[in-house]
């Protein structure tokens, strides 16, 4: 007997994570939530999606639909921690998710503990934090929880990340599923001149740019350090974070402050416009699990110079051919040589620009959503998740 549209209710999916400036995990969860929410079955939405952040850091995610923050800022005092815990449990209790997708190390660990305590039927942990960024005690907790089965599925977004977990217990490894990131194409119809107007960038100069959280791990200081060696080269930085003052001080010390432009945190819908401003994209990061920002830049046709990491060589290739230049970013002379080579060799520039655009097919948004949908459908089949009426009537 078929259920009527009135009786059929959408499955609830909760995305849980910490908020970080321009983090790739936020973009992936936003896209997943957006695409799942659009799916309908005989005129009725299949999924009701919610985004829960542990605490609010910036306004960069305020436009997400059905967004919740357990705390207005990072809890410091005992009272703030207690208020955070109370709000966190209250929000999850009201949503009553059928499936919880957790992201980043704190989101994974906290989500597993709270989710199991509250009887959430299915928990999918997404390993999108580079091991270099994970507190060792949190990493140990993740290892124990995964081994004991607190996670039903553990996704990884690259073979490099998959390989990292091969030393874990078999009960952890058997839950691993490889789902490469998909992305919405970051392109614009604006000319370079019009795009630069949007960010108040100079029009008659060569601009190298990057999109990243302003954090020491991203090593934007290495990009700034190339400027004294490449006259007339400017650097545009999209992102914000705790390292901004240090980067500004470095630019002053090197005498290139007038050639470093901080665009602040840029909404995902505007990233395409920012990329259209650039002649070269720099990605000197120390560690990644995927490197979504570099992939988006390459797909937009901006040639990429990336730090020589195995994971970046893996994702920045098409049919086993590199669509970026790789360099030891700590070696300023080599970094500068790559910039000069790319700007001087038009054939190389055009080849990297063209091959980078082909990444759109390799990292299809539809394919990523399809793989996650399979996991969610399987979860409901295995756990028999109930259908319930909506708990939240508004998006905030």
C-alpha positions in Angstrom: 0.0 0.0 0.0 1.4 3.4 -1.0 1.8 6.1 1.5 -0.1 9.3 0.7 1.8 12.6 0.3 0.3 13.6 3.6 1.7 10.6 5.4 5.1 10.6 3.8 7.5 12.8 5.7 11.1 13.7 4.7 14.1 12.0 6.2 15.9 14.4 8.5 19.6 14.8 7.9 21.8 16.8 10.3 25.2 18.1 9.4 27.4 18.7 12.4 30.8 20.5 12.5 32.9 23.3 13.9 32.9 26.5 11.9 36.1 27.6 10.2 36.8 30.4 7.9 36.3 29.3 4.3 36.7 25.6 5.3 36.2 23.1 2.5 34.0 21.0 4.9 31.5 23.8 5.2 31.2 24.1 1.4 30.8 20.4 1.0 28.1 20.2 3.7 26.4 23.3 2.2 26.3 21.7 -1.2 25.1 18.4 0.1 22.3 20.0 2.1 21.3 22.1 -0.8 21.1 19.2 -3.3 19.4 16.8 -0.9 16.8 19.4 0.0 15.9 19.8 -3.7 15.1 16.1 -4.1 11.4 15.2 -4.2 9.4 12.0 -4.3 5.9 12.4 -5.9 5.9 16.1 -5.0 7.1 15.7 -1.4 10.7 16.6 -0.3 12.7 13.5 0.4 15.0 15.2 2.9 14.9 17.9 5.5 18.4 19.1 6.1 19.8 21.0 9.1 23.3 22.5 9.8 24.5 22.6 13.4 27.8 24.4 14.2 29.3 24.0 17.6 29.7 27.7 17.9 29.6 30.8 15.7 32.9 32.3 14.5 31.9 34.5 11.6 28.8 35.4 9.6 30.1 33.3 6.7 27.5 30.6 7.2 24.6 32.7 8.3 23.0 32.2 4.9 22.7 28.5 5.2 19.1 27.3 5.4 18.1 25.6 8.7 21.2 26.7 10.5 21.8 26.4 14.2 24.6 27.4 16.5 25.0 25.7 19.9 26.9 28.8 21.2 27.3 32.4 19.9 31.0 32.1 20.4 33.6 29.7 21.6 32.7 28.8 25.2 35.3 29.9 27.7 33.8 29.9 31.2 32.1 27.0 33.0 28.8 28.8 32.6 29.3 29.1 28.9 30.3 25.5 28.6 27.1 24.4 30.4 25.0 26.7 28.3 26.6 25.2 25.2 25.9 21.6 26.3 22.3 22.5 27.1 21.7 24.2 23.8 23.5 21.4 21.8 21.3 18.7 23.3 18.2 20.8 22.9 18.8 21.5 19.2 19.6 17.8 18.4 16.6 16.7 20.4 14.2 19.0 18.5 15.6 18.0 15.1 15.5 14.2 15.8 17.7 13.4 12.8 17.4 10.0 11.0 21.0 10.4 9.9 23.8 12.6 11.3 26.8 13.5 9.0 29.7 14.8 11.1 32.7 16.7 9.8 36.1 17.5 11.2 37.7 15.9 14.2 35.7 17.7 17.0 32.5 17.3 15.1 33.1 13.5 14.5 34.0 12.8 18.2 31.3 14.9 19.8 28.7 13.8 17.2 29.4 10.1 17.8 29.1 10.4 21.6 26.0 12.6 21.6 24.4 10.8 18.7 24.7 7.4 20.3 23.5 8.7 23.7 20.4 10.3 22.0 19.6 7.3 19.9 20.3 8.7 16.4 19.9 5.8 14.0 22.9 6.4 11.7 26.1 8.4 12.0 28.4 9.1 9.1 31.8 10.5 10.1 33.6 12.5 7.4 37.4 12.6 7.8 38.1 16.0 6.3 40.7 17.2 8.8 44.4 16.8 8.0 46.0 14.6 10.7 48.5 17.5 11.2 45.7 19.6 12.6 44.2 17.0 15.0 44.9 17.2 18.7 46.4 13.8 19.6 43.8 13.1 22.3 41.0 13.9 20.0 42.7 11.7 17.4 42.9 8.9 19.9 39.2 9.3 20.8 38.3 9.2 17.1 40.3 6.0 16.7 38.7 4.3 19.6 35.1 5.4 18.7 35.6 4.2 15.1 37.0 0.9 16.2 34.1 0.3 18.6 31.5 1.1 16.0 30.2 4.5 17.1 30.4 5.5 13.4 28.4 3.5 10.9 30.3 4.8 8.0 33.6 6.8 7.8 34.1 8.7 4.5 37.5 9.9 3.2 37.9 12.2 0.2 41.2 11.1 -1.3 43.4 8.0 -1.6 46.1 9.8 0.4 43.7 10.1 3.3 42.5 6.5 2.8 46.1 5.3 3.1 46.6 7.1 6.3 43.9 5.0 8.0 45.3 1.7 6.9 47.2 1.3 10.1 44.0 1.4 12.1 42.1 -1.6 13.4 40.2 -3.7 10.9 36.9 -2.8 12.5 37.7 0.9 11.8 39.0 0.2 8.2 35.9 -1.8 7.2 33.7 1.3 7.7 35.8 3.4 5.3 34.2 4.7 2.1 36.1 6.8 -0.5 33.9 9.7 -1.8 35.9 12.4 -3.6 34.7 15.9 -3.1 32.4 17.3 -5.7 31.9 21.0 -6.2 29.8 23.6 -7.9 31.8 25.2 -10.7 33.2 28.6 -9.6 32.9 30.6 -12.8 31.5 34.0 -13.7 30.5 35.8 -16.9 32.3 38.9 -15.7 35.5 40.1 -17.4 38.7 40.2 -15.3 38.4 44.0 -15.2 34.8 43.9 -13.9 35.7 41.1 -11.4 38.5 43.2 -10.0 36.2 46.1 -9.5 34.1 43.9 -7.2 37.1 43.5 -4.8 38.7 46.9 -5.4 41.8 45.3 -6.9 44.1 47.1 -9.3 43.4 46.4 -13.0 46.8 46.9 -14.7 48.9 44.4 -12.7 49.5 40.7 -12.5 47.7 39.2 -9.5 48.5 35.9 -7.7 45.8 34.9 -5.4 44.7 32.3 -2.8 41.6 31.2 -1.0 42.3 29.9 2.5 41.7 30.3 6.2 44.4 32.7 7.6 46.1 30.1 9.7 49.7 29.1 10.0 49.0 25.7 8.4 48.0 27.4 5.2 51.4 29.1 5.0 50.3 32.2 3.1 53.4 33.9 4.5 55.4 31.8 1.9 53.4 33.4 -0.9 53.9 36.9 0.5 57.7 36.1 0.7 57.9 35.7 -3.0 56.7 39.3 -3.7 60.1 41.1 -3.2 61.5 38.8 -5.9 58.8 39.4 -8.5 58.4 43.1 -9.2 54.9 44.3 -9.9 53.3 41.0 -8.7 50.4 41.5 -6.3 48.8 39.0 -4.0 45.1 38.8 -3.3 43.9 36.8 -0.3 40.3 35.6 0.2 39.8 34.4 3.8 40.0 35.5 7.3 41.4 34.0 10.5 43.7 34.3 13.5 46.9 34.8 11.4 45.9 38.0 9.6 47.8 40.4 11.8 51.0 38.3 11.4 50.6 38.3 7.6 50.0 42.1 7.6 53.2 42.6 9.7 55.2 40.4 7.4 54.1 42.4 4.3 55.1 45.6 6.1 58.5 44.2 7.0 59.2 43.0 3.5 58.0 46.4 2.0 55.2 44.8 0.0 52.2 45.9 2.0 50.9 47.9 -0.9 50.9 44.8 -3.1 49.0 42.5 -0.6 45.2 42.7 -0.7 43.0 41.1 1.9 39.5 40.5 0.5 38.1 39.0 3.8 35.8 36.0 3.9 34.1 35.6 0.5 30.7 33.9 0.2 30.8 30.7 -1.9 28.7 32.3 -4.6 31.3 35.0 -5.0 34.4 32.8 -5.2 34.0 32.5 -9.0 34.2 36.3 -9.2 37.3 36.4 -7.0 39.0 33.7 -9.1 38.3 35.6 -12.2 40.5 38.4 -10.8 43.5 36.2 -10.7 46.4 35.4 -13.1 47.9 32.7 -10.9 46.6 30.7 -7.9 49.0 29.9 -5.1 48.4 27.0 -2.7 51.4 26.7 -0.3 49.5 24.8 2.4 51.4 22.4 4.7 48.7 19.7 4.8 45.4 18.8 3.2 43.0 15.9 2.9 41.8 17.1 -0.6 42.6 20.8 -1.3 39.2 21.9 -2.6 40.2 25.5 -3.0 43.0 24.6 -5.4 40.7 22.2 -7.4 38.1 25.0 -7.7 40.7 27.4 -8.9 42.1 25.0 -11.5 38.6 24.2 -12.7 38.0 28.0 -13.2 40.9 28.1 -15.6 43.4 29.7 -13.2 46.8 28.0 -13.3 47.8 26.6 -9.9 51.1 26.5 -8.2 50.8 24.1 -5.3 53.0 22.8 -2.5 54.4 19.4 -3.5 52.1 17.2 -1.4 51.1 13.6 -2.4 47.4 14.4 -1.9 47.6 17.5 -4.2 49.4 15.6 -6.9 46.6 13.1 -6.6 43.7 15.5 -6.9 45.2 18.0 -9.3 45.6 15.7 -12.3 43.5 14.6 -15.3 44.1 11.3 -16.9 47.3 11.0 -14.9 48.6 14.3 -16.3 49.2 17.1 -13.8 47.1 20.2 -14.2 49.2 22.3 -11.8 52.8 23.1 -11.0 54.2 21.6 -7.8 57.0 23.1 -5.8 58.6 22.9 -2.3 56.9 26.1 -1.2 59.4 26.6 1.6 62.1 27.1 -1.0 61.5 30.7 -1.9 63.8 30.6 -4.9 62.0 27.6 -6.4 58.6 29.1 -5.6 59.6 32.3 -7.4 61.0 30.4 -10.4 57.6 28.6 -10.8 55.8 31.9 -10.8 58.1 33.4 -13.3 58.0 30.3 -15.5 54.2 30.3 -15.5 53.9 33.9 -16.4 56.6 33.7 -19.1 55.6 30.5 -20.8 52.2 31.1 -22.5 52.0 27.5 -23.9 52.4 26.1 -20.4 50.0 28.6 -18.9 47.3 27.8 -21.5 47.9 24.0 -21.1 47.4 24.1 -17.3 44.4 26.4 -17.7 42.7 24.0 -20.2 43.5 20.8 -18.3 42.4 22.3 -15.0 38.9 23.0 -16.5 38.5 19.2 -17.0 38.5 18.6 -13.2 34.8 19.6 -13.3 34.0 16.2 -14.8 36.3 14.3 -12.5 34.8 15.9 -9.3 31.2 16.0 -10.3 28.8 17.4 -7.7 26.1 15.1 -8.9 28.3 12.1 -8.4 29.3 13.1 -4.8 25.6 13.7 -3.9 24.7 10.4 -5.4 27.3 8.5 -3.3 26.1 10.2 -0.1 22.5 9.5 -1.0 23.3 5.8 -1.4 24.7 5.9 2.2 21.6 7.6 3.6 19.2 5.3 1.8 21.1 2.3 3.0 21.1 3.7 6.6 17.3 4.0 6.6 16.9 0.6 5.2 19.3 -1.0 7.8 18.1 1.0 10.8 14.5 1.5 9.8 14.6 5.2 10.6 11.1 6.5 11.2 9.4 9.4 9.2 8.3 12.3 11.4 6.7 15.6 11.0 8.9 18.7 10.7 10.3 20.1 14.0 11.4 23.4 12.6 9.2 25.6 10.5 11.7 28.4 9.9 15.2 28.5 8.5 16.7 30.1 11.6 
